[in-house]
Amino acid sequence: MTIKEFLNQAFQLDQLIEANKCELERLRLLAESVPIPDWTKERVQGGERSD
């Protein structure tokens, strides 16, 4: 492997790492935007049964 090939491989790996870091940040922001249900509120079960 020549020096040029080695540096090119290192450059490609660096680009892959940066792309993965961007994807990780995007997924982290997406996970933080998911609403959490409020379980302290009363639940409505429905109306009268009509059998």
C-alpha positions as a LaTeX table, in Angstrom:
\begin{tabular}{lrrr}
\hline
Residue & $x$ (\AA) & $y$ (\AA) & $z$ (\AA) \\
\hline
Met1 & 0.00 & 0.00 & 0.00 \\
Thr2 & 1.42 & 3.33 & $-1.01$ \\
Ile3 & 1.33 & 6.42 & 1.16 \\
Lys4 & $-1.25$ & 7.96 & $-1.18$ \\
Glu5 & $-3.53$ & 4.90 & $-0.85$ \\
Phe6 & $-3.12$ & 4.89 & 2.92 \\
Leu7 & $-4.00$ & 8.58 & 3.21 \\
Asn8 & $-6.96$ & 8.14 & 0.87 \\
Gln9 & $-8.22$ & 5.26 & 3.03 \\
Ala10 & $-7.79$ & 7.39 & 6.17 \\
Phe11 & $-9.68$ & 10.25 & 4.51 \\
Gln12 & $-12.58$ & 7.94 & 3.53 \\
Leu13 & $-12.74$ & 6.52 & 7.06 \\
Asp14 & $-12.81$ & 10.04 & 8.49 \\
Gln15 & $-15.72$ & 10.93 & 6.19 \\
Leu16 & $-17.56$ & 7.78 & 7.29 \\
Ile17 & $-17.03$ & 8.62 & 10.95 \\
Glu18 & $-18.33$ & 12.17 & 10.42 \\
Ala19 & $-21.40$ & 10.85 & 8.57 \\
Asn20 & $-22.09$ & 8.43 & 11.43 \\
Lys21 & $-21.75$ & 11.23 & 13.99 \\
Cys22 & $-24.27$ & 13.33 & 12.05 \\
Glu23 & $-26.67$ & 10.39 & 11.85 \\
Leu24 & $-26.29$ & 9.75 & 15.58 \\
Glu25 & $-27.09$ & 13.39 & 16.36 \\
Arg26 & $-30.12$ & 13.29 & 14.05 \\
Leu27 & $-31.42$ & 10.14 & 15.74 \\
Arg28 & $-30.76$ & 11.58 & 19.19 \\
Leu29 & $-32.82$ & 14.69 & 18.34 \\
Leu30 & $-35.57$ & 12.51 & 16.91 \\
Ala31 & $-35.68$ & 10.39 & 20.08 \\
Glu32 & $-35.89$ & 13.50 & 22.25 \\
Ser33 & $-38.85$ & 14.84 & 20.26 \\
Val34 & $-41.08$ & 11.81 & 21.00 \\
Pro35 & $-43.82$ & 12.96 & 23.38 \\
Ile36 & $-44.07$ & 11.20 & 26.72 \\
Pro37 & $-47.63$ & 10.36 & 27.84 \\
Asp38 & $-48.84$ & 11.96 & 31.06 \\
Trp39 & $-50.03$ & 9.03 & 33.18 \\
Thr40 & $-51.15$ & 11.31 & 36.05 \\
Lys41 & $-54.33$ & 12.41 & 34.23 \\
Glu42 & $-57.58$ & 10.56 & 34.77 \\
Arg43 & $-58.55$ & 8.09 & 32.10 \\
Val44 & $-61.99$ & 8.12 & 30.52 \\
Gln45 & $-63.31$ & 4.58 & 30.13 \\
Gly46 & $-66.29$ & 5.33 & 27.91 \\
Gly47 & $-70.01$ & 5.84 & 28.09 \\
Glu48 & $-72.88$ & 3.69 & 29.25 \\
Arg49 & $-73.17$ & 0.13 & 28.03 \\
Ser50 & $-76.15$ & $-0.58$ & 25.85 \\
Asp51 & $-76.60$ & $-4.35$ & 25.85 \\
\hline
\end{tabular}
